[in-house]
Amino acid sequence: MMHSFLSAFILLLLVLDPFGSLPIFIPVMRTVPAKRRVVVALREVAIAFAVLCLFMFFGEGFLRVMHLSERSLEVAGGVILLMVAIRMIFSQGGDAYGVPEGREPLIFPLAVPLLAGPSAMATVLLLASGQPDRVVEWVGALACAMAVSGLVLVGCARIRRWLGDSVVSAFEKLMGLVLTAIAVEMILAGLKRYFMDAS
């Protein structure tokens, strides 16, 4: 499946799902002093960006070491995205990961796996391995998607207060519906390439 900068940005934004992260982000950050929340949010976004960049740049080598084909990764990535999309559509709310009382979250759970989770890792691997000559564009698309995610996380309390829980939930389900279509397209593209190569 070929991507443009815009389609890669939209795909990454859907996978990162910043609005869907709000129900988890708020409880995790509850014990963090208000003046530290922006710093913590930006730090976690930066860590997630670094993790995903590592997967993007070393994705092709990872495929070779693990003896994986792009077709299998495309189908597997599509399946993961489909599972994430179904969870987004049918979830009734998120539960916060356990963070020790009085401690700031560091890497876990906000950076990994909330932002840089399996679906995001699979997506950047697919982008880099599918069109390696455009990796700079994919880094740019990832940076833009992370910037949006950072803005949403920094302003999560205000966004939730403005929109209300019902609107945030409806928006998450809408993103899940779009992501479902993208996931199915990835699976079909991988299967098509597999059968074309086999014939």
C-alpha positions as CSV (number, residue, x, y, z in Angstrom):
1,M,0.0,0.0,0.0
2,M,1.6,3.3,-1.2
3,H,1.3,6.4,1.0
4,S,1.8,10.1,0.6
5,F,3.0,12.4,3.3
6,L,-0.6,13.4,4.1
7,S,-1.9,9.8,4.2
8,A,1.0,8.7,6.4
9,F,0.4,11.6,8.8
10,I,-3.3,10.7,9.0
11,L,-2.5,7.0,9.5
12,L,0.0,7.7,12.2
13,L,-2.4,10.2,13.9
14,L,-5.1,7.5,13.9
15,V,-2.8,4.9,15.3
16,L,-1.4,7.2,18.0
17,D,-5.0,8.1,18.9
18,P,-4.4,11.1,21.2
19,F,-8.1,11.6,21.9
20,G,-8.5,7.9,22.8
21,S,-5.5,8.4,25.2
22,L,-7.3,11.1,27.2
23,P,-9.2,8.6,29.5
24,I,-5.9,7.0,30.4
25,F,-3.7,10.1,30.5
26,I,-5.8,12.0,33.0
27,P,-5.9,9.3,35.7
28,V,-2.2,8.6,35.3
29,M,-1.3,12.3,35.7
30,R,-3.7,12.9,38.6
31,T,-0.9,12.6,41.2
32,V,1.5,14.8,39.2
33,P,1.7,18.4,40.4
34,A,-0.1,20.7,37.9
35,K,3.0,22.7,37.1
36,R,4.8,19.5,36.1
37,R,2.1,18.1,33.8
38,V,3.2,19.9,30.7
39,V,6.8,19.0,31.2
40,V,5.9,15.3,31.8
41,A,3.6,15.2,28.8
42,L,6.2,16.7,26.4
43,R,8.9,14.4,27.8
44,E,6.8,11.3,27.2
45,V,5.9,12.4,23.7
46,A,9.6,12.9,23.0
47,I,10.5,9.5,24.3
48,A,7.8,7.9,22.2
49,F,9.0,9.8,19.1
50,A,12.5,8.5,19.7
51,V,11.4,4.9,20.1
52,L,9.3,5.0,16.9
53,C,12.2,6.7,15.0
54,L,14.4,3.8,16.0
55,F,11.9,1.3,14.6
56,M,11.6,3.4,11.4
57,F,15.4,3.6,10.7
58,F,16.2,0.1,11.7
59,G,13.1,-1.6,10.5
60,E,14.5,-3.0,7.3
61,G,17.4,-4.6,9.2
62,F,15.0,-6.0,11.8
63,L,13.1,-7.7,9.0
64,R,16.2,-9.3,7.6
65,V,17.4,-10.5,11.0
66,M,14.0,-12.0,11.8
67,H,13.6,-13.4,8.3
68,L,10.3,-11.6,7.8
69,S,8.9,-10.5,4.5
70,E,7.2,-7.2,3.9
71,R,4.0,-9.1,3.0
72,S,3.8,-10.9,6.4
73,L,4.5,-7.6,8.2
74,E,1.8,-5.8,6.2
75,V,-0.8,-8.5,7.0
76,A,0.3,-8.6,10.7
77,G,0.3,-4.9,11.0
78,G,-3.2,-4.7,9.4
79,V,-4.4,-7.3,11.9
80,I,-3.0,-5.3,14.8
81,L,-4.5,-2.1,13.5
82,L,-7.9,-3.9,13.1
83,M,-7.8,-5.1,16.7
84,V,-6.9,-1.5,17.9
85,A,-9.7,-0.1,15.8
86,I,-12.3,-2.6,17.1
87,R,-11.2,-1.7,20.7
88,M,-11.6,2.0,19.9
89,I,-15.1,1.5,18.5
90,F,-16.5,-0.8,21.2
91,S,-14.5,0.3,24.3
92,Q,-16.5,1.8,27.2
93,G,-13.6,3.7,28.6
94,G,-9.9,3.2,29.6
95,D,-8.3,2.2,32.8
96,A,-5.1,3.8,33.9
97,Y,-2.0,1.8,34.2
98,G,-0.5,1.5,37.7
99,V,1.9,4.3,38.7
100,P,3.3,4.3,42.2
101,E,1.8,7.0,44.4
102,G,3.8,10.3,44.3
103,R,5.9,9.3,41.3
104,E,5.9,10.7,37.8
105,P,5.3,8.3,35.0
106,L,8.6,7.7,33.1
107,I,8.4,5.9,29.8
108,F,5.8,3.5,31.1
109,P,2.8,3.8,30.6
110,L,2.5,7.0,28.6
111,A,5.4,6.8,26.1
112,V,5.3,3.0,25.9
113,P,2.8,1.5,25.3
114,L,0.2,4.3,25.2
115,L,1.8,6.2,22.3
116,A,4.6,4.0,21.0
117,G,2.6,0.8,21.2
118,P,2.7,-2.3,19.0
119,S,0.4,-0.9,16.4
120,A,2.5,2.3,16.1
121,M,5.7,0.3,15.8
122,A,4.2,-2.0,13.2
123,T,3.0,1.1,11.2
124,V,6.4,2.9,11.1
125,L,8.1,-0.4,10.2
126,L,5.6,-0.8,7.3
127,L,6.2,2.8,6.1
128,A,10.0,2.5,6.2
129,S,10.2,-1.0,4.7
130,G,7.5,-0.3,2.0
131,Q,9.1,3.0,0.8
132,P,12.6,3.3,2.3
133,D,13.6,6.1,-0.1
134,R,11.0,8.4,1.5
135,V,12.0,7.8,5.1
136,V,12.6,11.5,5.7
137,E,9.0,12.2,4.8
138,W,7.9,9.5,7.2
139,V,9.9,11.1,10.0
140,G,8.3,14.4,9.2
141,A,4.8,12.8,9.2
142,L,5.6,11.1,12.5
143,A,6.9,14.4,14.0
144,C,3.7,16.2,12.9
145,A,1.5,13.4,14.3
146,M,3.5,13.4,17.6
147,A,3.1,17.2,17.8
148,V,-0.6,16.9,17.5
149,S,-0.6,14.2,20.2
150,G,1.5,16.3,22.4
151,L,-0.9,19.3,22.1
152,V,-3.8,17.0,22.9
153,L,-2.1,15.5,25.9
154,V,-1.0,18.9,27.2
155,G,-4.5,20.4,26.9
156,C,-6.4,17.2,27.8
157,A,-8.2,18.6,30.8
158,R,-9.3,21.7,28.9
159,I,-10.3,19.7,25.8
160,R,-12.4,17.3,27.9
161,R,-14.0,20.2,29.7
162,W,-14.9,22.0,26.4
163,L,-16.1,19.0,24.5
164,G,-17.5,16.7,27.2
165,D,-17.0,13.0,27.7
166,S,-19.7,12.1,25.1
167,V,-18.1,14.1,22.3
168,V,-14.6,12.7,23.1
169,S,-15.9,9.2,23.1
170,A,-17.8,9.7,19.8
171,F,-14.7,11.2,18.1
172,E,-12.6,8.2,19.3
173,K,-15.2,5.8,17.7
174,L,-15.2,7.8,14.5
175,M,-11.3,7.5,14.3
176,G,-11.7,3.8,15.0
177,L,-14.1,3.4,12.1
178,V,-11.6,5.1,9.7
179,L,-8.8,3.0,11.1
180,T,-10.8,-0.2,10.5
181,A,-11.0,0.6,6.8
182,I,-7.2,1.3,6.6
183,A,-6.4,-1.9,8.5
184,V,-8.5,-4.0,6.1
185,E,-6.8,-2.3,3.1
186,M,-3.4,-3.2,4.5
187,I,-4.4,-6.8,5.0
188,L,-5.8,-7.1,1.5
189,A,-2.7,-5.4,0.0
190,G,-0.5,-7.9,1.8
191,L,-2.5,-10.9,0.7
192,K,-2.7,-9.6,-2.9
193,R,1.1,-9.3,-3.0
194,Y,1.5,-12.7,-1.5
195,F,-0.7,-14.4,-4.1
196,M,0.8,-12.4,-7.0
197,D,4.3,-13.5,-5.9
198,A,3.2,-17.1,-5.5
199,S,1.6,-17.3,-9.0
